[in-house]
Amino acid sequence: MDERSMAQLIKIRQCVSRYQIDLPGYAGRFVWLKSRRLAEWKEERGLQDTDRSLSGAKDTTLPADPERLFYEWLFEEQLDWATRTADKHSPCPNEVHGQNWLKKILRAVNDVSFVLYCPVLLSKSAAVQLDSLLITNDTIWCIKPLIGEEGSVFQEVSARKWREILTGSVRERLNPLISLVRTESVVSSLMSNLGIKMKTAGAVFAPESYIEFVHRKPDIRCIDLRSKRDWYEELSAHSLMLKKEQITAAETLLAHSETDAEMRFQDAGI
């Protein structure tokens, strides 16, 4: 296991998040918790393997893929941190559990990167639903997932439409660049207006498919099955230390995001 790999999920839609209270504190606590639990996990696994070797018996209770189970547990822990605080909680959207692209991003990027899953940004005029955001040391990536059939091909048709070429059929899709360009514009304007020096970039992310014949736009990348590994390496190639502007950008986005939560404990009148 790469102990450095697990970006931090700090916001889920309009859910309350512990990171809104103290982002640097909880970011450091997450890294500590992950390292401690990983060490315990490895020790438990080592003891089980030793016992099985000494007994000469095949222990069918041992998980076939302990690494996957560990990161599934860590993902659930992240969902808990991103949906409740000591006194408030928000229902976790059921959709999040099935977002494999989100799990891939979290697992591929190191601990000092932050992810906001589809936050709703509050502006002077209205609340704006954004695509997901990934904040690295020096860049805020706006990410639009493009999930299709494994091995399918996405192509641009017009300013409004893309198509997905499937096995034996073709399916029309809304052009993902529409929402992605809007998200990048909103985020870039917020950073600029507040004097925060963070670059913004966009990515159409199709981890299981191919993207072809698309009119490229400045600062927007198409990441597909062929290029995703190089992109992961690029995202994790920065410093393993949190940067001041990165923290400021993340705190600003959290502060300007809509939150809908309830009190965890109701007053019983005692």
C-alpha positions in Angstrom: 0.0 0.0 0.0 1.1 3.5 -0.7 0.7 5.2 2.6 0.7 8.7 1.0 -2.3 8.0 -1.2 -5.8 9.1 -0.1 -6.9 12.6 -0.8 -9.3 14.1 1.8 -13.0 14.4 1.1 -13.9 17.7 2.8 -17.4 18.4 1.4 -20.4 16.5 0.0 -23.1 18.5 -1.6 -24.8 20.6 1.1 -23.8 18.3 4.0 -22.2 19.7 7.1 -18.5 18.9 7.4 -16.0 18.7 10.3 -13.5 20.5 8.0 -15.7 23.6 8.1 -14.8 23.9 11.8 -11.0 23.5 11.6 -9.6 22.5 8.2 -5.9 22.4 9.1 -6.7 20.5 12.4 -8.8 17.9 10.8 -6.5 17.5 7.8 -3.6 16.7 10.2 -5.8 14.4 12.2 -6.9 12.5 9.1 -3.3 11.8 8.1 -2.5 10.6 11.7 -5.6 8.4 11.9 -4.9 6.8 8.5 -1.2 6.1 9.4 -2.1 4.6 12.8 -5.0 2.5 11.5 -2.9 1.3 8.5 -0.1 0.2 10.9 -2.7 -1.7 13.0 -4.2 -3.2 9.8 -0.8 -4.5 8.6 0.0 -5.9 12.1 -3.3 -7.7 12.3 -2.8 -9.1 8.8 0.8 -10.2 9.6 -0.3 -12.0 12.8 -3.1 -13.8 10.8 -0.7 -14.8 8.1 1.8 -16.1 10.8 -0.9 -18.1 12.6 -2.0 -19.6 9.3 1.6 -20.5 8.3 2.3 -22.1 11.7 -0.9 -24.2 11.7 -0.4 -25.3 8.1 -4.1 -24.7 7.5 -5.8 -22.6 4.9 -7.7 -19.8 6.7 -10.7 -19.1 4.5 -11.7 -16.2 6.8 -8.9 -14.0 5.6 -10.0 -11.4 3.1 -8.8 -12.0 -0.5 -7.9 -8.3 -0.9 -7.1 -6.7 2.5 -5.9 -3.5 0.8 -9.2 -2.9 -0.9 -11.1 -3.5 2.4 -8.8 -1.1 4.2 -9.5 1.7 1.8 -13.3 0.9 1.7 -13.2 1.4 5.5 -11.3 4.6 5.1 -13.8 5.9 2.5 -16.7 5.2 4.9 -14.8 7.1 7.6 -14.4 10.0 5.2 -18.1 10.0 4.5 -18.7 10.2 8.3 -16.3 13.2 8.7 -17.9 15.0 5.7 -21.5 14.6 7.0 -21.4 15.2 10.7 -19.8 17.3 13.5 -20.1 16.9 17.2 -23.5 18.5 17.3 -24.9 18.5 13.7 -25.4 15.9 11.0 -26.6 15.7 7.4 -28.0 12.6 5.6 -25.2 11.3 3.3 -26.6 11.1 -0.3 -27.0 7.5 -1.3 -25.4 8.2 -4.7 -22.0 8.8 -3.2 -21.4 5.2 -2.3 -21.7 4.3 -6.0 -19.3 7.0 -7.3 -16.4 4.8 -8.3 -14.7 7.6 -10.2 -14.7 9.6 -6.8 -13.0 6.6 -5.1 -10.4 6.4 -7.9 -9.6 10.1 -7.5 -9.3 9.9 -3.7 -7.2 6.8 -3.9 -4.9 8.1 -6.6 -3.9 11.5 -5.1 -1.9 12.1 -1.9 -3.1 13.1 1.6 -2.5 16.8 1.2 -5.2 17.3 -1.5 -8.8 18.1 -0.8 -12.0 17.1 -2.7 -15.4 18.8 -2.6 -18.0 16.6 -4.2 -20.6 18.6 -6.1 -20.7 21.6 -3.7 -23.4 24.3 -4.0 -21.6 27.7 -3.9 -23.5 30.7 -2.5 -23.0 33.8 -4.6 -24.5 37.3 -4.3 -27.2 36.5 -6.9 -27.9 32.8 -6.4 -26.8 29.3 -5.2 -24.8 27.6 -8.0 -24.4 23.8 -8.3 -20.8 23.1 -9.2 -19.0 20.1 -10.5 -16.6 18.4 -8.1 -13.4 20.2 -7.1 -9.9 18.8 -6.3 -7.6 21.2 -4.5 -3.9 20.4 -4.8 -0.9 22.5 -3.6 -1.2 25.1 -6.4 -4.3 24.3 -8.5 -8.1 24.0 -8.1 -9.2 21.3 -10.5 -12.8 21.4 -11.6 -13.8 17.8 -12.5 -16.7 16.6 -14.6 -16.9 12.8 -14.5 -18.0 11.1 -17.8 -19.2 7.6 -16.9 -20.0 5.3 -19.7 -19.7 1.7 -20.8 -16.3 0.3 -20.3 -14.2 0.8 -23.4 -16.8 3.1 -25.0 -15.8 6.2 -27.0 -17.0 9.7 -26.4 -17.0 12.2 -29.3 -18.2 15.8 -29.6 -21.2 16.4 -31.8 -22.1 20.0 -31.3 -21.8 22.8 -28.7 -24.7 21.1 -26.8 -24.2 17.4 -27.5 -21.6 14.6 -27.3 -22.2 11.0 -28.2 -21.1 7.8 -26.7 -20.3 5.0 -29.1 -21.2 1.8 -27.4 -21.1 -1.9 -28.4 -23.6 -2.0 -31.2 -25.3 1.4 -30.5 -24.8 5.2 -30.0 -26.1 7.3 -27.2 -26.4 11.0 -27.0 -25.0 12.9 -24.0 -25.1 16.5 -22.9 -21.8 18.2 -23.6 -19.9 18.0 -20.3 -17.9 21.1 -21.1 -21.0 23.3 -20.4 -21.1 22.7 -16.7 -17.4 22.4 -16.4 -16.7 25.8 -18.0 -19.4 27.4 -15.7 -17.8 25.7 -12.6 -14.3 26.9 -13.5 -15.6 30.5 -14.2 -17.4 30.7 -10.8 -14.4 29.3 -8.9 -11.9 31.4 -10.7 -13.9 34.6 -10.1 -14.3 33.8 -6.4 -10.5 33.3 -6.0 -9.7 36.4 -8.0 -12.2 38.6 -6.1 -10.7 37.6 -2.8 -7.1 37.9 -3.9 -6.3 34.2 -3.5 -3.5 33.2 -5.9 -4.6 29.7 -6.9 -4.7 28.5 -10.5 -7.9 26.9 -11.8 -8.1 24.1 -14.4 -10.8 21.8 -15.7 -10.9 18.1 -16.4 -13.5 15.9 -18.2 -12.7 12.6 -16.5 -13.7 9.4 -18.3 -11.7 6.7 -16.4 -13.2 3.7 -18.2 -13.7 5.2 -21.7 -11.9 7.1 -24.5 -12.4 10.7 -25.6 -11.8 11.7 -29.2 -12.4 14.6 -31.6 -13.1 17.2 -29.0 -12.5 21.0 -29.6 -10.1 21.8 -26.8 -10.6 24.8 -24.6 -7.9 26.6 -22.6 -7.2 25.2 -19.2 -9.5 22.2 -19.8 -8.1 18.7 -20.2 -9.8 15.5 -21.4 -8.6 12.6 -19.1 -9.5 9.1 -20.3 -8.5 5.5 -20.1 -5.2 6.3 -21.9 -4.1 9.3 -19.9 -5.5 8.8 -16.4 -2.3 7.3 -14.9 -0.1 10.1 -16.1 -2.7 12.6 -14.7 -2.7 10.9 -11.3 1.1 11.2 -11.2 0.9 14.8 -12.2 -1.6 15.5 -9.4 0.6 13.9 -6.8 3.9 15.3 -8.0 3.6 18.4 -5.8 4.8 18.9 -2.2 3.6 16.7 0.6 3.2 19.7 2.8 0.0 21.8 2.9 0.5 25.3 1.4 -0.9 28.5 2.9 -2.8 29.5 -0.3 -4.2 26.0 -0.7 -5.6 26.0 2.9 -7.0 29.5 2.3 -8.7 28.4 -1.0 -10.2 25.3 0.6 -11.5 27.3 3.7 -12.9 29.9 1.3 -14.8 27.4 -0.7 -16.2 25.7 2.4 -17.2 29.1 3.9 -19.1 30.0 0.7 -20.7 26.6 0.2 -24.3 25.9 1.2 -24.9 23.7 4.2 -28.1 21.9 5.3 -27.8 20.1 8.6 -29.8 19.2 11.7 -28.9 19.0 15.4 -27.7 15.5 16.3 -29.2 15.7 19.8 -32.7 17.2 20.4 -33.4 18.9 23.7 -35.4 16.5 25.8 -36.6 19.3 28.2 -34.5 18.0 31.1 
